[in-house]
């Protein structure tokens, strides 16, 4: 479960104002709004990349407002995917496992399984610079999932995709959410995308809560 309690943050002329809402555990939450409404800023607060001026962030019922990112068990997929360009697909997918000191055989087995699940098994030896937009997003998603987070945050993950690829990625995200049972928080500016994916949808407008509710 994700819970924001009275979150406030002033950034120059922009402010997040007294935001409070909850994404139930295991739900596919969608945070939507126009550009500049504060979606990414709120996601960064959730992930521990920004600290609010006031208010609290609770994860699975525990106050994690002051916890560093490494202690929040959150997987974060930024809009551009932020893949490691000096690694191939296998290297990107296996990154978190290597950091945790997993054995080579475990890394190979888990990366192979994830790659096949996401439809990139044939790309494991390819440098990420030579991937399409949809392929990059699949790899970024797999890298985040292999870190075994409790919560997965996706910042406009489908924004740069063509219509056909967008539809396939929506289907993939639905399946991954169903299969993993994890709590998702997905940022988008597209209402159709929010309705296609979200169990609960929260809309921001000018740094404030416009509405929220189940789909």
C-alpha positions in Angstrom: 0.0 0.0 0.0 1.1 3.5 -0.8 -0.2 6.4 1.4 0.5 10.1 1.0 -0.5 12.2 4.0 -0.6 16.0 3.7 2.3 16.2 1.2 3.5 19.8 0.6 6.6 20.9 -1.4 7.5 24.4 -2.8 9.7 24.4 -5.9 10.1 28.0 -7.0 6.7 29.2 -8.2 5.3 25.7 -8.3 3.9 23.9 -5.2 2.4 20.6 -4.3 -0.4 21.5 -1.9 -1.5 19.2 0.9 -1.9 16.0 -1.1 -3.4 13.0 0.6 -4.5 9.8 -1.0 -3.9 6.0 -0.9 -3.2 3.3 -3.5 -4.3 0.0 -2.0 -1.8 -2.9 -1.8 -1.7 -4.9 -5.0 -3.6 -2.3 -7.0 -2.6 -0.7 -10.3 -2.6 3.0 -9.4 -2.5 5.7 -12.1 -1.4 9.2 -11.4 -2.5 11.5 -14.2 -2.6 15.1 -15.2 -1.3 17.6 -17.7 2.4 18.6 -18.0 3.5 20.6 -15.0 0.7 19.3 -12.7 3.3 17.7 -10.3 3.0 14.0 -11.2 6.8 13.3 -11.6 7.6 15.4 -8.5 5.2 13.3 -6.4 6.7 10.1 -7.8 10.2 11.3 -6.9 9.0 12.0 -3.3 7.6 8.5 -3.2 10.9 7.0 -4.3 13.0 9.1 -1.9 14.6 11.3 -4.6 13.0 14.4 -3.1 11.9 15.2 0.4 8.6 17.0 1.0 8.6 20.2 3.1 5.8 18.6 5.2 3.6 15.5 5.2 4.4 11.8 5.4 4.9 8.9 3.0 3.8 5.5 4.3 4.6 2.2 2.5 3.0 -1.0 3.6 1.8 0.9 6.7 5.3 2.1 7.7 6.4 5.7 7.7 9.2 5.8 5.1 9.4 9.6 4.6 13.0 9.8 5.8 14.2 6.5 4.4 16.8 6.5 1.7 15.7 5.2 -1.8 17.7 2.0 -1.2 15.5 1.1 1.8 12.1 1.6 0.2 11.8 -1.5 -1.9 10.6 0.5 -4.9 11.4 -0.2 -8.5 11.5 3.0 -10.6 11.2 3.1 -14.4 11.8 6.7 -15.6 10.3 8.1 -18.8 13.5 7.5 -20.8 14.2 4.1 -19.2 17.7 5.2 -18.1 19.3 2.0 -19.4 23.0 1.5 -19.0 24.4 2.1 -22.5 27.7 0.3 -21.8 25.8 -2.9 -21.1 23.9 -5.2 -23.4 20.3 -6.3 -22.6 21.6 -9.1 -20.5 23.8 -6.8 -18.5 20.9 -4.4 -17.9 18.5 -7.0 -16.8 21.0 -8.7 -14.4 22.3 -5.5 -12.8 20.4 -5.7 -9.5 21.1 -9.4 -9.1 24.9 -8.7 -9.6 24.8 -5.9 -7.1 23.2 -8.3 -4.5 25.9 -10.8 -5.2 23.8 -13.5 -6.8 25.6 -16.4 -8.4 26.2 -16.5 -12.1 23.9 -19.4 -12.6 21.1 -17.7 -10.7 21.6 -14.5 -12.7 21.5 -16.4 -16.0 18.4 -18.4 -15.1 16.4 -15.4 -13.8 17.4 -13.1 -16.6 16.5 -15.7 -19.2 13.1 -16.2 -17.5 12.3 -12.5 -17.3 13.5 -11.9 -20.9 11.3 -14.6 -22.3 8.3 -13.3 -20.3 8.8 -9.8 -21.7 9.5 -10.9 -25.2 13.1 -9.8 -25.4 14.8 -13.2 -25.1 16.3 -12.9 -28.6 17.9 -9.5 -27.7 20.0 -10.5 -24.7 23.3 -9.9 -26.5 22.2 -6.6 -28.1 23.5 -3.2 -27.0 20.6 -1.0 -25.8 21.5 1.7 -28.3 20.2 -0.5 -31.0 16.8 -1.3 -29.4 13.4 0.2 -30.5 11.5 2.4 -28.0 9.2 -0.5 -27.1 12.2 -2.9 -26.6 13.9 -0.4 -24.3 10.8 0.0 -22.2 10.5 -3.8 -21.8 14.1 -4.0 -20.7 13.7 -1.2 -18.2 10.6 -2.9 -16.8 12.4 -6.2 -16.5 15.5 -4.6 -14.8 13.2 -3.0 -12.2 11.2 -6.2 -11.6 14.4 -8.3 -11.1 15.2 -6.1 -8.2 12.1 -7.7 -6.6 10.5 -4.4 -5.4 7.3 -4.3 -3.4 6.1 -1.3 -5.4 6.8 -0.5 -9.1 6.7 3.2 -10.2 6.5 4.0 -13.9 6.9 7.6 -15.1 5.2 8.1 -18.5 6.6 4.7 -19.7 4.5 4.7 -22.9 4.7 8.3 -23.9 7.1 8.0 -26.8 5.7 4.8 -28.4 3.7 4.5 -31.6 0.1 3.4 -31.4 0.7 -0.2 -32.2 3.6 -0.6 -29.7 1.6 1.4 -27.1 -1.3 -1.1 -27.3 1.1 -4.0 -26.9 2.8 -2.4 -23.9 -0.6 -1.8 -22.2 -1.4 -5.5 -22.6 2.1 -6.4 -21.3 1.7 -4.2 -18.2 -1.7 -5.7 -17.4 -0.2 -9.2 -17.6 2.9 -8.3 -15.5 0.7 -6.7 -12.9 -1.6 -9.7 -12.7 1.3 -12.2 -12.6 3.3 -10.4 -10.0 0.6 -9.0 -7.7 2.7 -6.0 -6.9 1.5 -2.5 -6.3 2.0 -0.2 -9.3 1.9 3.6 -9.6 1.9 4.6 -13.2 2.2 8.3 -14.3 0.5 9.4 -17.5 -1.1 12.4 -19.1 -3.5 10.2 -21.2 -6.9 9.5 -19.9 -7.5 6.5 -22.2 -4.2 4.9 -20.9 -5.2 5.6 -17.3 -8.6 3.9 -17.8 -7.1 1.0 -19.7 -4.7 0.2 -16.8 -5.8 1.7 -13.6 -7.7 0.0 -10.7 -7.6 3.4 -9.0 -6.9 6.8 -10.8 -5.7 9.9 -9.1 -5.7 13.2 -11.1 -3.5 16.2 -10.2 -4.1 19.7 -11.4 -1.7 22.5 -10.6 -0.1 20.6 -7.8 -3.4 19.7 -6.1 -5.7 16.8 -6.0 -8.4 17.1 -8.6 -10.2 13.8 -7.9 -9.5 10.1 -7.2 -11.5 6.9 -7.2 -11.7 3.4 -8.5 -12.1 2.8 -12.2 
